[in-house]
């Protein structure tokens, strides 16, 4: 039987199947292999007991993709939920979520919640001026007044959408508004810190209608780009994909370098986006210095090809050619 993991508690995996929700555990062989299993994974079940609705997971079906933080599999789009106010919108944090989606090659949709708060029209115009020219889909919502919810529903249809954003942005409230229920716990923003409080403790796959799912995730803010080389950061910013971009230097970071051909791009780039770009470059430089000091391989373990990030196969994992294998056998015989 094939099913899909909707949530994970400790070493229990809750799998939605045609027969209903089944509580499963990993087979010992998968534990020994230290198999990675995540919310959203499709799995094969065996030793199924329909009376107790329990089974064992024997295999993880090959996944289409995996978002590393929060960890969820087989996602078709990312809904980045930000509050217009309470807590105040942090443009750099928003750019982190966007760049994270671009890195995983998963479509990001920008959802700005709490539209019911007054005096935000000029702020909305600023958001549109920054992100609309980059062809990001933008929607404004209010979970409290349920505005924008009907516009959001068609976007979610026939997709597995992961909702991510800082705590207090209203992700859980949005889900409740979509479901027209109070299934998901919510909490107000702290008056003392003006920050959101964590209400969601784990990733959970929620079915809103047939073939349409939302992954509710815990809010988080610590997301750095200290795993890429500096030159790879520009691939995460759509500004550098435009026709005006004609920098001739492959290793140029487009930060005050002599002869850089990205001046026109940078001039049109919003101040907040360029500041985010420079901050991400700084984090990537820390990674570059780290691997240099540790005498590790300076080449990234990913490559960018045909508008996609592709994981490189390490030399150790490459299959030995038949010719080399025959030569090795010959040496052993000698």
Secondary structure, 3 states (H helix, E strand, C coil): CEEEEEEEECCEEEEEECCEEEEEEECHHHHHCCCCCCCCCEEEEEEEECCCCEEEEEEECCCCCEEECCEEECCCEEEEEEECCCCCCCHHHHHHHHHHHHHCCCEEEEEEECCCCCCCHHHHHHHHHHHHHHCCEEEECECCCCECHHHHHHHHCCCEEEEECCCCCCHHHHHHHHHCCCCCCCCCCCCCCCCCCCCCCCCEEEEEECCEEEEECCCCCCCCCCCCCHHHHHHHCHHHHCCCCCCCCCCCCCCCCCCCCCHHHHHHCCHHHHHHHHHHHHHHHHHHHHHHHCCCCCCCCEEEECCEEEECCCHHHCCCCHHHHHHHHHHHHC
